[in-house]
Amino acid sequence: MESVTSLVEPFDEISGSPVNSWFNEVPIIEVGFTIFTIHLIVRSCLVRSLSPSPPRFETAEEAKEETPRTSHYDVLERGMYFACVYISKDTEACEGRSAGCRNRATAAETTEMNRMRWVGEGDIWDLDMSTPVTLEGTARAIPDDPLPLGLSRGTRLSRPKQVEFFHRFMASPLIPSFSPIRPNTGDGGGGGFSLQRVLTLPFSNNWLVSLLGQFDVQRFVTEIDKTKAFGRGSSSTVASRLNTIGKHLKDKSLYALGFCSEFLLSPDDTLLLSYDTYKGDLDKNPRAKAIFNHEFPLHNLTAEAVWPGLFVDKHGEYWDVPLSMAIDLASLPAESGPSYHLCLHHNSGSPKKLHSDTMEVPPPSLLPGLSLKSAVSYRTNMDLWRGTTPKLETCKPYDVFLSSPHVAVSGIIGSVMTAAFGENSIRSKFENDSEGVGGFSLHFPSVNSGFMADALGRASLTAQYGNFQKFFFDLTRFHARLDFPHGLRFLTGATSVAQDLLNSRQPSLEAFQKICPEVLVSLQQQIVGPFSFKVESGIEIDLRNGANPVTVDKTVFAIEYALQVLLSAKAVVSYSPKQNEFMVELRFFET
């Protein structure tokens, strides 16, 4: 694989030729990926040898009954307590340090849970995309017609809590990441390999303050290599070199800081406030966010304000919106049955592509204005086969939600209606009319508003072999998903094909193209113990491209480490070749 450091290769200011540096010859992503994976393997061996047997659940249903309906704060606090008890050698000290967590977990376990609050493989609402571009670690999909809605997410811990968990329970003092771009760098968006460390201040059981720091390792080494003290053939003394290193460590442009305060206002209400700065400047181009979440018995209410808001389009390009606010009311995900979303979204200011000096036309939905979306869907599942082989009695599965071999299919059908007021009211209908993508659309220029409506559908297949209990090759999982995001396009295409076939005519490629779905496939294979390898990729079908009608896009490779004592949680080391990004994150209750 070609070294990604060539993207930021330094040049000699006089000769204009590349500076010879050992750092620029090292494939940074591969090295970081390998080192962190080796670290997890060693840690896994120590955990298996030191930890007592945790509680065993036979089925995912048993785990659901024992897992209370809690907020993100509760999930991490309870998870930290369990990890502390089962992983640490000093149980008594650990219990003393986690007394508050244990009390909260015990109280929460007395409640009865109806549904889990996470998004799985079959749900049609999009998750925020993980990205190391910002300290926050996420980017939202650009709202479109009919999907994405613009504010749909699953159970995801804040980035400071993830890093804190790695520090405390996985012996990882520094968390690596790589991104070719960084926000607000002022140098053309140059990024690179960086390390993160968090400092948390738990003022009480209901209030957590954290300071997340990021150090740009690649830029630091590049700047060091440019100095005469470290040049090839240099006779500089050790003191001179240490002085040079110390001078560069004081360069505030190498650092990014994220301040985060999380409040548990009540058992059902949480508030998160964050303020991220880059290049050590607290006032220049900060990124701030405020999120309020309330949990109703069968619904989630989320209110969010972000300035600037980071969005990602279908081509993997990032866009900044100066101010983005949204309110989302969503029913909880269900195994089958109806679900709905109601989302109010407001953008202010002119959107701009992240680190692009050229003026490009932004996606219409990011333009200033107010939009109201209402989405309704119905989901049904059917098991084609489910394994009956009893599980091992001597050990629990590494992940209780991946412990049942089966083959299942699911289908979702729904509709989305959008009312837009402002510049964002001129939407995709006028851009894609030739392909019949627009759905039903009305535009009222006199009042600068519009109305859009369309149907949608999804079909998916999941096949799993193995119980994820044995130490070797006890999990093989395949998932395929077919999305039909534009119902009118599919209907017109299917009607045209049917008419041509009935009249003994050859259907046109345009008609076939309209009924082609968006395809996503993933394959997961256990390697050893809690480690599994996963690859996920999108497949684009363009029948009009005779030379290459099928292309593979948006591939992501990942090594997942299942945290067995936390029922269904995993540490994920992922790499995206298209985005050229590498990061480490923690996920709960996501299949």
BELJODA-V618672 format. One record per residue. SS is DSSP state (A for helix, B for strand, O for the rest). NEAR is the number of other ideal C-beta (glycine too) atoms within 10 Angstrom. Layout:
ss=SS near=NEAR
ss=SS near=NEAR
This chain:
ss=O near=8
ss=O near=7
ss=O near=15
ss=A near=22
ss=A near=23
ss=A near=11
ss=A near=13
ss=A near=18
ss=O near=13
ss=O near=18
ss=B near=11
ss=O near=11
ss=O near=8
ss=O near=6
ss=O near=8
ss=O near=7
ss=O near=8
ss=B near=12
ss=O near=17
ss=O near=12
ss=O near=18
ss=O near=8
ss=A near=19
ss=A near=19
ss=A near=10
ss=O near=15
ss=O near=15
ss=A near=21
ss=A near=21
ss=A near=14
ss=A near=14
ss=A near=22
ss=A near=21
ss=A near=13
ss=A near=11
ss=A near=21
ss=A near=16
ss=A near=10
ss=A near=14
ss=A near=21
ss=A near=16
ss=A near=11
ss=A near=17
ss=A near=18
ss=A near=11
ss=A near=12
ss=A near=20
ss=A near=13
ss=A near=7
ss=A near=11
ss=O near=16
ss=O near=8
ss=O near=10
ss=O near=16
ss=O near=12
ss=O near=14
ss=O near=20
ss=O near=15
ss=O near=14
ss=A near=20
ss=A near=11
ss=A near=14
ss=A near=21
ss=A near=19
ss=A near=12
ss=A near=13
ss=O near=20
ss=O near=17
ss=O near=19
ss=O near=23
ss=O near=22
ss=A near=19
ss=A near=23
ss=A near=19
ss=A near=23
ss=A near=25
ss=A near=25
ss=A near=23
ss=A near=23
ss=A near=22
ss=A near=22
ss=A near=22
ss=A near=24
ss=A near=21
ss=A near=17
ss=A near=21
ss=A near=20
ss=O near=18
ss=O near=9
ss=O near=10
ss=A near=13
ss=A near=8
ss=A near=11
ss=A near=19
ss=A near=15
ss=A near=10
ss=A near=15
ss=O near=21
ss=A near=12
ss=A near=14
ss=A near=21
ss=A near=19
ss=A near=13
ss=A near=21
ss=A near=20
ss=A near=11
ss=A near=12
ss=A near=19
ss=O near=13
ss=O near=7
ss=O near=11
ss=O near=7
ss=O near=15
ss=O near=11
ss=O near=14
ss=O near=20
ss=O near=19
ss=O near=21
ss=O near=21
ss=O near=15
ss=O near=15
ss=O near=23
ss=O near=20
ss=O near=27
ss=O near=19
ss=O near=19
ss=O near=18
ss=O near=19
ss=B near=19
ss=B near=19
ss=O near=21
ss=O near=27
ss=O near=24
ss=O near=22
ss=O near=27
ss=O near=20
ss=O near=25
ss=B near=18
ss=B near=22
ss=B near=24
ss=B near=19
ss=O near=21
ss=O near=28
ss=O near=21
ss=O near=26
ss=O near=23
ss=O near=22
ss=O near=22
ss=O near=25
ss=O near=26
ss=O near=25
ss=O near=23
ss=O near=19
ss=O near=18
ss=O near=17
ss=O near=22
ss=O near=21
ss=O near=24
ss=A near=27
ss=A near=27
ss=A near=24
ss=A near=23
ss=A near=29
ss=A near=23
ss=A near=23
ss=A near=21
ss=A near=18
ss=A near=17
ss=A near=23
ss=O near=20
ss=O near=14
ss=O near=19
ss=O near=8
ss=O near=14
ss=B near=24
ss=B near=22
ss=B near=23
ss=B near=23
ss=B near=21
ss=O near=18
ss=O near=21
ss=O near=25
ss=O near=23
ss=O near=20
ss=O near=18
ss=O near=14
ss=O near=12
ss=O near=10
ss=O near=18
ss=O near=17
ss=O near=25
ss=B near=23
ss=B near=25
ss=B near=25
ss=B near=15
ss=B near=25
ss=B near=16
ss=B near=22
ss=B near=13
ss=B near=17
ss=B near=10
ss=B near=14
ss=B near=9
ss=B near=9
ss=O near=14
ss=O near=15
ss=B near=15
ss=B near=23
ss=B near=16
ss=B near=21
ss=B near=14
ss=B near=26
ss=B near=15
ss=B near=24
ss=B near=16
ss=B near=24
ss=A near=19
ss=A near=21
ss=A near=23
ss=A near=21
ss=A near=22
ss=A near=20
ss=A near=18
ss=A near=18
ss=A near=17
ss=A near=16
ss=O near=16
ss=A near=9
ss=A near=16
ss=A near=17
ss=O near=12
ss=O near=8
ss=O near=4
ss=O near=12
ss=O near=6
ss=O near=15
ss=O near=10
ss=A near=7
ss=A near=8
ss=A near=15
ss=A near=15
ss=A near=12
ss=A near=13
ss=A near=17
ss=A near=14
ss=A near=9
ss=A near=13
ss=A near=16
ss=A near=12
ss=O near=9
ss=O near=14
ss=A near=12
ss=A near=16
ss=A near=19
ss=B near=19
ss=B near=25
ss=B near=19
ss=B near=26
ss=B near=18
ss=B near=23
ss=B near=16
ss=B near=23
ss=B near=17
ss=B near=21
ss=B near=14
ss=B near=11
ss=O near=17
ss=O near=15
ss=B near=14
ss=B near=21
ss=B near=16
ss=B near=19
ss=B near=15
ss=B near=23
ss=B near=16
ss=B near=22
ss=B near=21
ss=B near=24
ss=O near=20
ss=O near=14
ss=B near=15
ss=O near=9
ss=O near=6
ss=O near=11
ss=O near=15
ss=O near=19
ss=B near=22
ss=B near=15
ss=B near=20
ss=B near=15
ss=B near=18
ss=B near=17
ss=B near=20
ss=B near=17
ss=B near=19
ss=O near=11
ss=O near=9
ss=O near=10
ss=B near=13
ss=B near=17
ss=B near=16
ss=B near=19
ss=B near=17
ss=B near=20
ss=B near=16
ss=B near=21
ss=B near=17
ss=O near=22
ss=B near=25
ss=B near=23
ss=B near=27
ss=B near=20
ss=O near=17
ss=O near=15
ss=O near=8
ss=O near=16
ss=O near=15
ss=B near=23
ss=B near=22
ss=B near=23
ss=B near=23
ss=O near=15
ss=B near=15
ss=B near=25
ss=B near=18
ss=B near=23
ss=B near=17
ss=B near=22
ss=B near=16
ss=B near=22
ss=B near=18
ss=O near=17
ss=O near=19
ss=O near=16
ss=O near=12
ss=O near=14
ss=B near=11
ss=B near=11
ss=B near=20
ss=B near=14
ss=B near=22
ss=B near=17
ss=B near=22
ss=B near=16
ss=B near=23
ss=B near=18
ss=B near=27
ss=B near=15
ss=O near=16
ss=O near=14
ss=O near=22
ss=B near=17
ss=B near=16
ss=O near=20
ss=O near=20
ss=O near=14
ss=O near=7
ss=O near=5
ss=O near=9
ss=O near=10
ss=O near=8
ss=O near=20
ss=O near=19
ss=A near=22
ss=A near=24
ss=A near=24
ss=O near=20
ss=O near=16
ss=B near=21
ss=B near=17
ss=B near=26
ss=B near=16
ss=B near=25
ss=B near=15
ss=B near=22
ss=B near=15
ss=B near=21
ss=B near=14
ss=B near=20
ss=B near=13
ss=B near=16
ss=B near=10
ss=B near=11
ss=B near=11
ss=B near=10
ss=B near=11
ss=O near=14
ss=O near=6
ss=O near=8
ss=O near=8
ss=O near=18
ss=O near=13
ss=O near=8
ss=O near=8
ss=O near=15
ss=O near=22
ss=O near=28
ss=O near=26
ss=O near=25
ss=A near=25
ss=A near=19
ss=A near=24
ss=O near=23
ss=O near=20
ss=O near=20
ss=B near=14
ss=B near=16
ss=B near=17
ss=B near=16
ss=B near=20
ss=B near=16
ss=B near=21
ss=B near=17
ss=B near=22
ss=B near=16
ss=B near=25
ss=B near=17
ss=B near=28
ss=B near=16
ss=B near=26
ss=B near=16
ss=B near=17
ss=A near=14
ss=A near=25
ss=A near=26
ss=O near=18
ss=O near=25
ss=O near=20
ss=A near=20
ss=A near=12
ss=A near=13
ss=A near=15
ss=A near=11
ss=A near=8
ss=A near=15
ss=O near=20
ss=O near=17
ss=O near=20
ss=O near=25
ss=B near=13
ss=B near=20
ss=B near=12
ss=B near=16
ss=B near=11
ss=A near=9
ss=A near=5
ss=A near=9
ss=O near=15
ss=B near=18
ss=B near=24
ss=B near=16
ss=B near=23
ss=B near=18
ss=B near=25
ss=B near=19
ss=B near=21
ss=B near=19
ss=B near=23
ss=B near=16
ss=B near=20
ss=B near=15
ss=B near=22
ss=B near=16
ss=B near=22
ss=B near=14
ss=O near=20
ss=O near=19
ss=O near=26
ss=O near=18
ss=O near=15
ss=O near=12
ss=O near=8
ss=O near=13
ss=O near=20
ss=O near=23
ss=B near=16
ss=B near=22
ss=B near=15
ss=B near=19
ss=B near=17
ss=B near=20
ss=B near=17
ss=B near=18
ss=B near=19
ss=O near=22
ss=O near=27
ss=A near=20
ss=A near=17
ss=A near=22
ss=A near=20
ss=A near=15
ss=A near=16
ss=A near=22
ss=A near=14
ss=A near=13
ss=A near=18
ss=A near=16
ss=A near=12
ss=A near=12
ss=A near=15
ss=A near=11
ss=A near=8
ss=O near=7
ss=O near=6
ss=O near=9
ss=O near=7
ss=O near=15
ss=O near=14
ss=A near=14
ss=A near=14
ss=A near=19
ss=A near=17
ss=A near=17
ss=A near=22
ss=A near=17
ss=O near=18
ss=O near=16
ss=B near=16
ss=B near=17
ss=B near=19
ss=B near=16
ss=B near=17
ss=B near=14
ss=B near=20
ss=B near=15
ss=B near=24
ss=B near=15
ss=B near=11
ss=O near=19
ss=O near=22
ss=B near=18
ss=B near=25
ss=B near=13
ss=B near=18
ss=B near=13
ss=B near=17
ss=B near=16
ss=B near=18
ss=B near=16
ss=B near=16
ss=B near=14
ss=O near=13
ss=O near=14
ss=O near=9
ss=O near=12
ss=O near=8
ss=O near=4
ss=O near=8
ss=O near=14
ss=B near=12
ss=B near=11
ss=B near=11
ss=B near=14
ss=B near=18
ss=B near=13
ss=B near=20
ss=B near=16
ss=B near=19
ss=B near=22
ss=B near=22
ss=B near=24
ss=B near=24
ss=O near=25
ss=A near=25
ss=A near=21
ss=A near=24
ss=O near=26
ss=O near=26
ss=B near=23
ss=B near=24
ss=B near=24
ss=B near=17
ss=B near=21
ss=B near=19
ss=B near=20
ss=B near=20
ss=O near=13
ss=O near=13
ss=O near=22
ss=O near=16
ss=B near=23
ss=B near=23
ss=B near=23
ss=B near=27
ss=B near=22
ss=B near=25
ss=B near=20
ss=B near=21
ss=O near=23
ss=O near=17
ss=O near=18
